[in-house]
Amino acid sequence: MIIATIATMMAACQQGQKGPLSSGIDLNNLDSTVDVGTDFYQYATGGWQRLHPLTAEYSRYGSFDALAENNRQQLRSLIDSVAALGNTKEGSIEQKIADLYNSAMDSTALNANGPKELKAFLALADYQANDGGADGWMKNEWPRMQRQGIDGLFGFYIGADEKDSKNNLLTIMQGGLTLGQKDYYLDQDPATQAIRKAYTDYIVGLTQHAGWSEASARGIAADVMRIETRLAKASKGMVELRDPEGNYNKLSYDELLKQFPGIDWDDYFSIFGIKKGDVKEVNVGQPDAIHEAEKILEEETPSALWNLYLWHAIDGVASYIDDEARALNFAFYGTAMSGTPEDRPRWKRAVGAVESGLGEALGQLYVARFFPPEAKARMEKLVANLQQALGERIDVQDWMTDATKKVAHEKLDAFYVKVGYPDKWKDYSSLPIGKSYLQNMLACNEWKIRDMIDTHLNKPVDKDEWYMTPQTVNAYYNPTTNEICFPAGILQPPFFDMQADDAFNYGAIGVVIGHEMTHGFDDQGSKYDKDGNLRKWWTEEDTQRFTERIQVMRAYHDSIEVLPGLYANGSLTLGENIADHGGLMVAYQAFQNATAETPLPDIDGFTAPQRFFLAYANVWGQNIREEEVRKRVKGDPHQLGEWRVNGQMPHIDAWYEAFNIGEDDPMYLPKEKRVTVW
């Protein structure tokens, strides 16, 4: 029935179209000078890479980025149409979108008023006159800045309790690392040492621009590097953060006060409007990092602590002060860390500001114009077909016992599917937007935190909440709600093309769907049951067999040399690699189901199975700079685009069959060395 429904859907969308469906494959994307079995990625995407050279504003440019550029143009047209209305009603969403965008575009006002607004934000005069000195700053000002989006020694969020997933829980988490993660502070390879040197220079340059002398700026830099390095040593690394059990340490509020007495928690939370007694329980995600924060507060001098938070504040708002501050900010984060020569044009940054601050409001306009309801309905049917295929893959696994298969089916059947856009939208009526870019962005940050507290603290989990905006070119799986989400932004070519046949669509968006579904059963998702609770629900034997099989994937990716002397991190990327593998297997199963009765003909010289794999590879076509490669290997749980293709194909039997890959081909992997999970 589902297959027939999909077939009907595919045919219905073609009403009025003359001729057969296209292959969806752009032959210009290929590089026929490369042999399929030698480098499938280059064969499938070499032409795309040649036709899309890196421009100065990109450290990586791929199919995702190309689609995001198209979406950005669409969003700009929406914003321009709203801004053109003029004299919009005060407090209306149109007024807020227009004023936020215009404040980001008004370089004259930004450069004239930015330094003065920065001084007001930092409250320097108040600090200097404060008899409490830095102690007063630490007690009041730094939580106030955190409330406005500035990083502190640690942070918190309110989300689903991982062992009681129907209810929300406040989680205290490690923070304070401007460079994002600990490796940048501790690794001793030349590239990372160069990043630390560039970071120090950036601190000195930006604080001087903000009004400090060179001597003071260098003192600030020394304090920042020392304290952030202390935090880094106590923080968990990216692989450790992937362990849900290891990051779950639930305490009563009284236990928090006893175990972490170096922080005045009552006072801290009060700055966010959380009254004493409102917090009953907390999860301390990374206790060692919070204990180190206590030691820092006790052991570091008031002036050093002041310098640290001064820096976090200036860095956090650098893009909203003036053009020179933005240039210094980009020179570090964009060029030094990612290799990007030039900043994005101002209008793109302005669109990004509106997306960041008023994401769902802009998304509501986006889907009304660019995503018709029938597209959502078609996608929901396609998702149902992939769910059936994953069920079939579960049934044929010889490493799963019947008991585990039963609960796996229960979890699969319980998937909460979100497609296109939310059924209910966020209410931005309490968010004030005026003429100042800095004040607008601070207000947006504060609104988000206030909204999180108001809608989550001591409230049940709202399964209808979205964690991406509709215009986002991405998708996600959330284990605590057991949901898969596919925003409207990704549901268009080269991922979803209703003018192309099943071989293309199952190879592209089909694998994306299967990827997100498989996350529910990867090395992390498999630890959550159908209701989203973190608990063991597989048999011990099945867990052991699963662990042994995914070790093949881990070891394979550990062996990939992405740059001379630099290897991929198979542990960090394990979950995403499992999901890529599962997505391919599930989507290919669904593709076979959909075409079983009416096999597809060869088109453009390729069989249907070949087009399936070419469509998948083209999703990952990209060019990327060396600096960005190094950055992603350190901190991105996703494998690099090249290896999401060449690191997956050798483990897919159907790929060998489609292209007649044999033992003499360099990409050939003996069957006993292939991943056998899905």
C-alpha positions as CSV (number, residue, x, y, z in Angstrom):
1,M,0.0,0.0,0.0
2,I,2.8,2.5,0.9
3,I,4.7,1.7,-2.3
4,A,1.6,2.1,-4.4
5,T,0.9,5.4,-2.6
6,I,4.4,6.7,-3.3
7,A,4.1,5.6,-6.9
8,T,0.8,7.4,-7.2
9,M,2.3,10.5,-5.5
10,M,5.2,10.5,-7.9
11,A,3.0,10.2,-10.9
12,A,0.5,12.8,-9.6
13,C,3.2,15.5,-9.3
14,Q,4.0,15.0,-12.9
15,Q,0.6,15.9,-14.2
16,G,1.0,18.3,-17.0
17,Q,4.6,17.4,-17.6
18,K,5.5,16.0,-21.1
19,G,7.8,13.1,-21.4
20,P,9.4,10.8,-18.8
21,L,11.0,11.8,-15.5
22,S,14.6,13.0,-15.8
23,S,17.6,11.2,-14.2
24,G,18.2,14.2,-12.0
25,I,21.9,13.7,-12.6
26,D,23.8,16.7,-14.1
27,L,26.4,15.1,-16.3
28,N,28.6,18.2,-16.0
29,N,29.1,17.2,-12.3
30,L,31.1,14.1,-13.3
31,D,34.8,13.7,-14.0
32,S,35.0,10.8,-16.5
33,T,38.8,11.0,-16.5
34,V,38.8,9.2,-13.1
35,D,38.0,5.5,-12.8
36,V,34.9,4.7,-10.6
37,G,36.7,2.1,-8.6
38,T,39.7,4.3,-8.0
39,D,38.1,7.4,-6.6
40,F,34.3,7.4,-6.7
41,Y,34.0,10.8,-5.1
42,Q,36.1,12.5,-7.7
43,Y,34.4,10.6,-10.5
44,A,30.9,11.7,-9.3
45,T,31.7,15.2,-8.2
46,G,34.9,16.3,-9.9
47,G,33.0,18.3,-12.5
48,W,31.0,20.0,-9.7
49,Q,34.2,21.0,-8.0
50,R,35.6,22.4,-11.1
51,L,32.4,24.4,-11.8
52,H,32.2,25.7,-8.3
53,P,35.6,27.0,-7.2
54,L,36.0,28.4,-3.8
55,T,35.2,32.1,-3.7
56,A,36.9,34.4,-1.2
57,E,34.0,34.3,1.3
58,Y,34.0,30.6,1.8
59,S,36.3,28.1,3.6
60,R,34.1,25.3,2.3
61,Y,31.6,25.4,-0.5
62,G,29.4,22.4,-1.3
63,S,25.9,21.4,-2.3
64,F,24.5,22.3,1.1
65,D,26.1,25.8,0.8
66,A,24.9,26.3,-2.8
67,L,21.3,25.5,-1.7
68,A,21.7,27.8,1.4
69,E,22.9,30.6,-0.9
70,N,19.7,30.2,-2.9
71,N,17.6,30.2,0.3
72,R,19.5,33.3,1.4
73,Q,18.5,35.1,-1.8
74,Q,14.9,34.1,-1.2
75,L,15.0,35.3,2.4
76,R,16.5,38.6,1.2
77,S,13.6,39.1,-1.1
78,L,11.2,38.4,1.7
79,I,12.9,40.9,4.0
80,D,13.1,43.5,1.3
81,S,9.4,43.2,0.6
82,V,8.7,43.6,4.3
83,A,11.1,46.6,4.6
84,A,9.5,48.2,1.6
85,L,6.2,48.4,3.3
86,G,7.4,51.4,5.4
87,N,5.7,52.7,8.6
88,T,4.9,49.2,9.8
89,K,2.9,48.9,13.0
90,E,5.1,49.3,16.1
91,G,5.5,45.8,17.7
92,S,4.4,43.9,14.6
93,I,6.6,41.2,13.2
94,E,7.1,43.2,10.0
95,Q,8.4,46.1,12.0
96,K,10.8,43.8,13.9
97,I,12.1,42.1,10.8
98,A,12.6,45.4,8.9
99,D,14.3,47.2,11.9
100,L,16.6,44.4,12.7
101,Y,17.7,44.0,9.1
102,N,18.1,47.8,8.6
103,S,20.1,48.1,11.9
104,A,22.5,45.5,10.6
105,M,22.8,47.3,7.2
106,D,23.3,50.8,8.6
107,S,27.1,51.0,8.6
108,T,27.0,54.8,9.2
109,A,25.1,54.5,12.5
110,L,27.1,51.4,13.5
111,N,30.5,53.1,13.1
112,A,29.3,56.3,14.7
113,N,27.6,54.8,17.7
114,G,29.3,51.4,18.2
115,P,32.1,52.4,20.5
116,K,29.8,54.4,22.8
117,E,27.3,51.5,22.9
118,L,30.1,49.1,23.8
119,K,31.1,51.2,26.7
120,A,27.6,51.3,28.0
121,F,27.3,47.6,27.6
122,L,30.4,46.9,29.6
123,A,29.3,49.4,32.2
124,L,33.0,50.5,32.7
125,A,32.2,53.6,34.7
126,D,30.0,51.5,37.0
127,Y,32.8,49.0,37.5
128,Q,35.4,51.6,38.2
129,A,33.2,53.2,40.8
130,N,32.1,49.9,42.3
131,D,33.5,49.6,45.8
132,G,33.1,45.8,45.5
133,G,35.6,45.8,42.7
134,A,35.8,42.7,40.6
135,D,33.9,40.8,43.2
136,G,30.9,43.0,42.5
137,W,31.4,42.4,38.8
138,M,31.5,38.6,39.3
139,K,28.4,38.7,41.4
140,N,26.2,40.8,39.1
141,E,27.7,41.8,35.8
142,W,28.9,38.5,34.4
143,P,25.6,36.7,34.9
144,R,23.9,39.7,33.4
145,M,26.1,39.4,30.3
146,Q,25.4,35.7,30.1
147,R,21.8,36.5,30.1
148,Q,22.5,38.5,27.0
149,G,24.4,35.7,25.3
150,I,28.0,36.2,26.5
151,D,29.9,33.1,27.5
152,G,30.9,32.6,31.1
153,L,32.9,30.0,33.0
154,F,30.0,27.7,32.5
155,G,26.5,27.8,31.2
156,F,23.1,26.1,31.5
157,Y,20.2,25.1,29.4
158,I,16.8,23.6,30.1
159,G,15.8,20.6,28.0
160,A,14.4,17.1,28.3
161,D,15.6,15.0,31.3
162,E,17.3,12.2,29.5
163,K,16.0,9.6,32.0
164,D,12.6,11.2,32.4
165,S,12.1,12.4,28.9
166,K,8.6,13.8,29.3
167,N,9.8,16.4,31.7
168,N,12.4,19.2,31.4
169,L,15.5,19.5,33.5
170,L,18.0,22.3,34.0
171,T,21.5,21.2,33.0
172,I,24.7,23.0,34.0
173,M,27.4,22.5,31.4
174,Q,31.1,23.3,30.9
175,G,31.9,26.5,29.1
176,G,34.3,29.4,29.0
177,L,36.4,28.2,26.0
178,T,36.4,30.9,23.4
179,L,38.1,28.5,20.9
180,G,35.2,26.1,21.3
181,Q,36.9,23.0,22.6
182,K,39.9,21.9,24.7
183,D,42.1,20.6,21.9
184,Y,42.9,24.1,20.7
185,Y,44.5,24.9,24.1
186,L,46.4,21.7,24.6
187,D,47.5,20.1,21.3
188,Q,51.1,20.8,20.4
189,D,51.2,20.3,16.6
190,P,52.4,23.4,14.6
191,A,49.0,24.2,13.2
192,T,47.3,24.3,16.6
193,Q,50.1,26.4,18.1
194,A,49.7,28.8,15.2
195,I,46.0,29.1,16.1
196,R,46.9,29.9,19.7
197,K,49.3,32.6,18.6
198,A,46.7,34.1,16.3
199,Y,44.2,34.0,19.2
200,T,46.5,35.9,21.4
201,D,47.1,38.5,18.7
202,Y,43.4,38.8,18.2
203,I,42.8,39.5,21.9
204,V,45.4,42.2,21.9
205,G,44.2,43.8,18.7
206,L,40.5,43.9,19.6
207,T,40.9,45.1,23.2
208,Q,43.2,47.9,21.9
209,H,40.5,48.8,19.4
210,A,38.1,48.9,22.3
211,G,40.2,51.5,24.1
212,W,42.8,49.7,26.1
213,S,46.6,50.4,25.9
214,E,48.8,47.8,24.3
215,A,50.3,47.0,27.7
216,S,46.9,46.5,29.2
217,A,45.8,44.5,26.2
218,R,48.7,42.1,26.5
219,G,47.9,41.7,30.2
220,I,44.3,40.8,29.3
221,A,45.5,38.3,26.7
222,A,47.8,36.6,29.3
223,D,45.0,36.3,31.8
224,V,42.6,35.0,29.3
225,M,45.0,32.3,27.9
226,R,45.9,31.1,31.4
227,I,42.4,30.8,32.7
228,E,40.9,29.4,29.5
229,T,43.7,26.8,29.5
230,R,42.9,25.9,33.0
231,L,39.3,25.3,32.0
232,A,40.3,23.4,28.9
233,K,42.4,20.9,31.0
234,A,39.3,20.2,33.2
235,S,36.8,20.1,30.4
236,K,35.7,17.0,28.5
237,G,36.8,16.5,24.9
238,M,34.5,16.2,21.9
239,V,34.5,12.4,22.0
240,E,33.7,12.3,25.8
241,L,30.8,14.7,25.2
242,R,29.2,12.0,23.0
243,D,28.7,9.7,26.0
244,P,25.2,10.4,27.3
245,E,25.6,8.4,30.5
246,G,28.9,10.1,31.3
247,N,27.3,13.5,31.0
248,Y,24.3,12.7,33.2
249,N,24.8,13.5,36.8
250,K,21.4,14.4,38.3
251,L,21.4,16.1,41.7
252,S,18.8,17.8,44.0
253,Y,19.3,21.5,44.3
254,D,20.4,21.0,47.9
255,E,23.0,18.6,46.7
256,L,24.2,21.1,44.1
257,L,24.8,23.6,46.9
258,K,26.7,21.1,48.9
259,Q,28.9,19.6,46.2
260,F,29.6,22.9,44.4
261,P,29.8,25.5,47.2
262,G,32.2,27.8,45.4
263,I,29.4,29.4,43.4
264,D,26.5,31.3,44.8
265,W,23.8,29.5,42.8
266,D,20.9,31.4,44.3
267,D,22.4,34.7,43.3
268,Y,23.5,33.3,39.9
269,F,20.1,32.0,38.9
270,S,18.3,35.1,40.2
271,I,20.0,37.2,37.6
272,F,18.1,35.2,35.0
273,G,14.8,35.7,36.8
274,I,14.8,32.2,38.3
275,K,13.6,32.6,41.9
276,K,14.9,30.6,44.8
277,G,12.9,27.4,45.0
278,D,12.1,27.3,41.3
279,V,14.9,24.8,40.6
280,K,14.3,21.4,42.3
281,E,16.8,19.3,40.5
282,V,19.7,19.9,38.1
283,N,22.0,17.8,35.9
284,V,25.7,18.8,36.2
285,G,26.9,17.6,32.9
286,Q,30.7,17.9,33.4
287,P,31.4,18.1,37.2
288,D,35.2,18.5,36.8
289,A,34.9,21.6,34.7
290,I,32.5,23.2,37.2
291,H,34.8,22.4,40.1
292,E,37.6,24.0,38.1
293,A,35.4,27.1,37.7
294,E,35.1,27.2,41.5
295,K,38.8,27.0,41.9
296,I,39.3,29.8,39.3
297,L,36.9,32.0,41.2
298,E,38.8,31.4,44.4
299,E,42.4,31.4,43.2
300,E,42.6,34.0,40.4
301,T,43.0,37.6,41.3
302,P,40.0,40.0,40.9
303,S,41.8,41.8,38.1
304,A,42.4,38.6,36.2
305,L,38.7,37.6,36.5
306,W,37.7,41.1,35.4
307,N,40.0,40.7,32.3
308,L,38.5,37.4,31.4
309,Y,34.9,38.6,31.4
310,L,35.9,41.8,29.8
311,W,37.3,39.8,26.9
312,H,34.4,37.5,26.7
313,A,32.1,40.5,26.5
314,I,34.0,42.4,23.8
315,D,34.6,39.2,21.7
316,G,30.9,38.3,22.0
317,V,29.7,41.6,20.6
318,A,32.6,42.4,18.2
319,S,30.4,41.9,15.1
320,Y,27.9,44.5,16.3
321,I,30.3,47.3,17.4
322,D,31.8,48.8,14.2
323,D,33.4,47.6,11.0
324,E,36.9,47.6,12.4
325,A,35.9,45.3,15.3
326,R,34.1,43.0,12.8
327,A,37.2,42.9,10.6
328,L,39.4,41.9,13.5
329,N,36.8,39.3,14.6
330,F,36.6,37.8,11.1
331,A,40.4,37.9,10.6
332,F,40.7,35.4,13.5
333,Y,37.6,33.2,13.3
334,G,37.2,33.4,9.5
335,T,40.8,33.5,8.2
336,A,43.1,32.2,10.9
337,M,40.8,29.3,12.0
338,S,39.1,28.4,8.7
339,G,41.3,30.0,5.9
340,T,38.5,32.2,4.5
341,P,40.1,35.3,2.8
342,E,37.1,37.6,2.8
343,D,34.1,38.3,5.0
344,R,30.5,37.8,3.7
345,P,28.9,40.9,2.2
346,R,27.0,43.0,4.7
347,W,23.6,42.0,3.3
348,K,24.3,38.3,4.0
349,R,25.3,39.1,7.5
350,A,22.2,41.1,7.9
351,V,20.0,38.3,6.7
352,G,21.9,36.0,9.1
353,A,21.1,38.4,12.0
354,V,17.4,38.3,11.2
355,E,17.5,34.5,11.0
356,S,19.3,34.3,14.3
357,G,17.0,36.7,16.1
358,L,13.7,36.1,14.4
359,G,14.2,32.7,12.8
360,E,10.7,31.3,13.0
361,A,9.0,34.6,12.1
362,L,11.1,34.7,9.0
363,G,10.5,31.0,8.5
364,Q,6.7,31.6,8.5
365,L,7.1,34.0,5.6
366,Y,9.5,31.6,3.8
367,V,7.2,28.6,3.9
368,A,4.1,30.6,2.9
369,R,5.9,31.7,-0.4
370,F,8.3,28.8,-1.1
371,F,6.9,25.6,0.4
372,P,3.3,24.7,-0.6
373,P,1.3,22.3,1.7
374,E,1.3,19.6,-1.0
375,A,5.1,19.4,-0.8
376,K,4.8,18.7,2.9
377,A,2.3,15.9,2.2
378,R,4.5,14.3,-0.4
379,M,7.5,14.3,1.9
380,E,5.5,12.7,4.7
381,K,4.6,9.9,2.4
382,L,8.2,9.4,1.4
383,V,9.2,9.3,5.1
384,A,6.6,6.5,5.7
385,N,8.2,4.5,2.9
386,L,11.6,4.8,4.4
387,Q,10.2,3.7,7.8
388,Q,8.9,0.6,6.2
389,A,12.3,-0.1,4.6
390,L,14.2,0.4,8.0
391,G,11.7,-2.1,9.5
392,E,12.7,-4.6,6.8
393,R,16.4,-4.0,7.4
394,I,15.8,-4.7,11.1
395,D,14.1,-8.0,10.4
396,V,17.1,-9.4,8.4
397,Q,19.9,-8.6,10.8
398,D,21.5,-11.8,12.1
399,W,23.2,-9.9,15.0
400,M,19.8,-8.9,16.6
401,T,17.8,-11.3,18.7
402,D,14.1,-11.4,18.3
403,A,13.7,-9.6,21.6
404,T,15.8,-6.7,20.4
405,K,14.1,-6.7,17.0
406,K,10.7,-6.4,18.8
407,V,11.7,-3.3,20.8
408,A,13.5,-1.8,17.8
409,H,10.3,-2.0,15.8
410,E,8.4,-0.4,18.7
411,K,10.9,2.5,18.6
412,L,10.7,2.8,14.8
413,D,6.9,2.8,15.0
414,A,7.0,5.6,17.6
415,F,9.1,8.0,15.5
416,Y,7.6,11.5,15.7
417,V,8.0,12.9,12.2
418,K,8.3,16.6,11.5
419,V,8.3,17.9,7.9
420,G,8.7,21.4,6.5
421,Y,7.6,23.7,9.3
422,P,6.1,23.8,12.8
423,D,2.4,23.4,13.4
424,K,2.6,26.3,15.9
425,W,5.0,29.3,15.7
426,K,7.0,31.1,18.3
427,D,5.5,34.4,19.6
428,Y,8.0,37.3,19.4
429,S,5.7,39.9,20.8
430,S,7.8,40.4,23.9
431,L,11.0,40.9,21.9
432,P,11.8,44.7,21.5
433,I,13.6,45.6,18.3
434,G,14.8,49.2,17.7
435,K,17.4,51.0,15.7
436,S,20.7,49.9,17.4
437,Y,22.3,46.8,16.0
438,L,24.1,45.9,19.2
439,Q,21.1,46.5,21.4
440,N,18.9,44.4,19.0
441,M,21.2,41.4,19.0
442,L,21.6,41.6,22.8
443,A,17.8,41.8,23.1
444,C,17.4,38.7,20.8
445,N,19.9,36.7,22.9
446,E,18.2,37.7,26.1
447,W,14.7,36.9,24.7
448,K,15.9,33.4,23.7
449,I,17.1,32.6,27.2
450,R,14.0,34.1,28.8
451,D,11.8,32.2,26.4
452,M,13.7,29.0,27.3
453,I,13.1,29.6,31.0
454,D,9.4,30.6,30.6
455,T,8.5,27.6,28.3
456,H,10.7,24.9,29.8
457,L,11.5,25.4,33.5
458,N,9.2,23.1,35.6
459,K,7.2,22.3,32.4
460,P,6.7,19.1,30.5
461,V,8.5,18.6,27.2
462,D,6.7,20.1,24.2
463,K,7.2,17.6,21.4
464,D,6.0,20.1,18.9
465,E,9.0,22.4,19.5
466,W,11.4,22.7,16.6
467,Y,15.2,22.9,17.0
468,M,15.8,24.2,13.5
469,T,14.1,27.0,11.5
470,P,12.0,26.0,8.4
471,Q,14.5,27.6,6.1
472,T,17.5,25.6,7.4
473,V,19.3,23.4,4.9
474,N,19.7,20.4,7.2
475,A,17.8,17.7,9.2
476,Y,18.1,16.2,12.6
477,Y,17.1,13.3,14.9
478,N,16.4,14.1,18.6
479,P,16.8,11.1,20.9
480,T,14.8,12.4,23.9
481,T,11.7,13.0,21.8
482,N,12.5,10.2,19.3
483,E,11.8,12.6,16.5
484,I,13.1,13.1,13.0
485,C,12.8,16.5,11.5
486,F,13.2,17.7,7.9
487,P,12.9,21.5,7.4
488,A,11.5,22.9,4.2
489,G,14.9,24.4,3.4
490,I,16.4,21.0,2.4
491,L,13.5,19.7,0.5
492,Q,14.5,20.9,-2.9
493,P,17.2,20.0,-5.5
494,P,19.8,18.6,-5.2
495,F,18.2,16.7,-2.3
496,F,14.5,16.5,-3.4
497,D,13.5,16.9,-7.1
498,M,10.0,15.9,-8.1
499,Q,11.0,16.2,-11.7
500,A,13.5,13.4,-11.3
501,D,12.8,9.7,-11.0
502,D,13.0,7.4,-7.9
503,A,16.7,6.5,-8.4
504,F,17.6,10.2,-7.8
505,N,15.3,11.0,-5.0
506,Y,16.0,7.9,-3.0
507,G,19.7,8.3,-3.5
508,A,19.6,11.9,-2.3
509,I,16.8,12.9,0.1
510,G,16.0,9.2,0.7
511,V,19.5,8.7,2.2
512,V,19.1,11.9,4.3
513,I,15.8,10.5,5.7
514,G,17.4,7.1,6.3
515,H,20.4,8.8,7.9
516,E,18.2,10.6,10.5
517,M,16.2,7.4,11.2
518,T,19.4,5.4,11.7
519,H,20.5,7.9,14.3
520,G,17.8,6.4,16.5
521,F,19.9,3.2,16.5
522,D,23.5,4.4,16.3
523,D,26.0,4.2,19.1
524,Q,24.2,7.0,21.0
525,G,20.6,6.8,19.8
526,S,20.5,3.1,20.6
527,K,20.8,4.0,24.3
528,Y,17.4,5.7,24.3
529,D,14.1,3.8,24.2
530,K,11.0,4.6,22.2
531,D,9.9,7.2,24.7
532,G,13.3,9.0,24.6
533,N,14.5,7.7,28.0
534,L,18.2,6.9,28.4
535,R,18.2,3.3,29.5
536,K,19.3,-0.2,28.3
537,W,16.7,-1.8,26.1
538,W,18.8,-4.1,24.0
539,T,20.0,-7.5,25.3
540,E,23.6,-7.6,26.5
541,E,24.5,-10.0,23.7
542,D,23.1,-7.8,21.0
543,T,24.8,-4.8,22.4
544,Q,28.1,-6.6,22.4
545,R,27.6,-7.8,18.8
546,F,26.7,-4.3,17.7
547,T,29.7,-2.8,19.4
548,E,32.0,-5.3,17.7
549,R,30.5,-4.5,14.3
550,I,30.7,-0.7,14.6
551,Q,34.3,-1.0,15.7
552,V,35.0,-1.9,12.0
553,M,33.6,1.6,11.1
554,R,35.6,3.3,13.8
555,A,38.9,1.7,12.8
556,Y,38.3,2.2,9.1
557,H,37.8,6.0,9.5
558,D,40.7,6.2,12.0
559,S,42.9,5.0,9.1
560,I,41.8,7.8,6.7
561,E,44.6,10.3,6.1
562,V,42.7,13.5,5.2
563,L,45.9,15.7,5.0
564,P,49.6,14.6,5.2
565,G,50.0,13.4,8.8
566,L,46.4,14.3,9.8
567,Y,44.0,11.4,10.3
568,A,40.2,11.4,10.7
569,N,38.8,10.7,14.1
570,G,36.7,7.6,13.9
571,S,35.5,7.9,17.4
572,L,34.3,11.5,17.0
573,T,32.5,10.7,13.7
574,L,31.3,7.3,14.6
575,G,27.6,8.2,15.1
576,E,27.4,10.1,11.8
577,N,29.3,7.4,9.9
578,I,26.9,4.7,11.2
579,A,24.0,6.9,10.2
580,D,25.5,7.4,6.7
581,H,25.9,3.7,6.3
582,G,22.4,3.0,7.6
583,G,20.9,5.7,5.5
584,L,22.4,4.2,2.4
585,M,21.2,0.7,3.2
586,V,17.7,1.8,4.2
587,A,17.2,4.1,1.2
588,Y,18.5,1.5,-1.2
589,Q,16.0,-1.0,0.3
590,A,13.2,1.6,-0.1
591,F,14.3,2.3,-3.7
592,Q,14.2,-1.4,-4.5
593,N,10.7,-1.6,-3.0
594,A,9.4,1.4,-5.0
595,T,10.7,0.1,-8.3
596,A,10.1,-3.7,-7.8
597,E,7.0,-3.8,-10.1
598,T,8.3,-1.3,-12.6
599,P,12.1,-1.3,-12.9
600,L,13.5,2.0,-14.1
601,P,15.2,2.2,-17.5
602,D,18.8,3.4,-18.1
603,I,19.0,7.1,-18.5
604,D,22.0,9.2,-19.7
605,G,24.0,6.0,-19.9
606,F,23.5,5.0,-16.3
607,T,21.5,2.2,-14.8
608,A,19.0,3.1,-12.0
609,P,21.3,1.7,-9.2
610,Q,24.2,3.7,-10.6
611,R,22.1,6.9,-10.6
612,F,21.1,6.2,-7.0
613,F,24.8,6.2,-5.9
614,L,25.7,9.2,-8.1
615,A,22.8,11.2,-6.5
616,Y,24.1,10.4,-3.1
617,A,27.7,11.4,-4.0
618,N,26.5,14.7,-5.5
619,V,25.0,15.7,-2.2
620,W,28.5,15.8,-0.8
621,G,30.3,17.6,-3.7
622,Q,32.4,20.4,-2.3
623,N,35.7,22.3,-2.3
624,I,37.3,23.0,1.1
625,R,40.4,24.8,2.4
626,E,43.1,23.1,4.4
627,E,42.5,25.2,7.5
628,E,38.8,24.2,7.4
629,V,39.7,20.6,7.1
630,R,41.9,20.8,10.2
631,K,39.1,22.7,12.1
632,R,36.5,20.1,11.2
633,V,38.7,17.1,12.1
634,K,39.2,18.6,15.5
635,G,35.6,19.4,16.3
636,D,33.0,18.2,13.8
637,P,31.2,14.9,14.5
638,H,30.5,14.6,10.7
639,Q,33.1,13.2,8.4
640,L,34.5,15.4,5.6
641,G,32.4,15.3,2.4
642,E,34.9,13.3,0.4
643,W,34.9,10.6,3.0
644,R,31.2,10.5,3.4
645,V,31.4,9.0,-0.1
646,N,34.7,7.2,-0.4
647,G,34.5,6.1,3.2
648,Q,31.1,4.6,2.8
649,M,31.0,3.0,-0.7
650,P,33.5,0.3,0.1
651,H,31.1,-1.0,2.8
652,I,28.0,-1.1,0.5
653,D,27.6,-4.4,-1.4
654,A,25.1,-2.8,-3.9
655,W,27.6,-0.2,-5.0
656,Y,30.0,-3.0,-6.0
657,E,27.3,-4.6,-8.0
658,A,26.1,-1.4,-9.6
659,F,29.5,-0.4,-11.0
660,N,31.1,-3.9,-11.3
661,I,33.8,-3.1,-8.8
662,G,36.3,-5.9,-8.4
663,E,39.4,-6.9,-6.5
664,D,41.7,-5.0,-8.8
665,D,40.0,-1.7,-8.0
666,P,41.8,0.4,-5.4
667,M,38.6,1.1,-3.5
668,Y,37.8,-2.6,-3.2
669,L,37.5,-3.9,0.4
670,P,37.2,-7.6,1.1
671,K,33.8,-8.6,2.3
672,E,35.0,-9.7,5.7
673,K,36.4,-6.2,6.3
674,R,33.2,-4.4,5.5
675,V,30.7,-3.0,8.0
676,T,27.8,-5.3,8.5
677,V,25.2,-3.5,10.7
678,W,22.3,-2.6,8.5
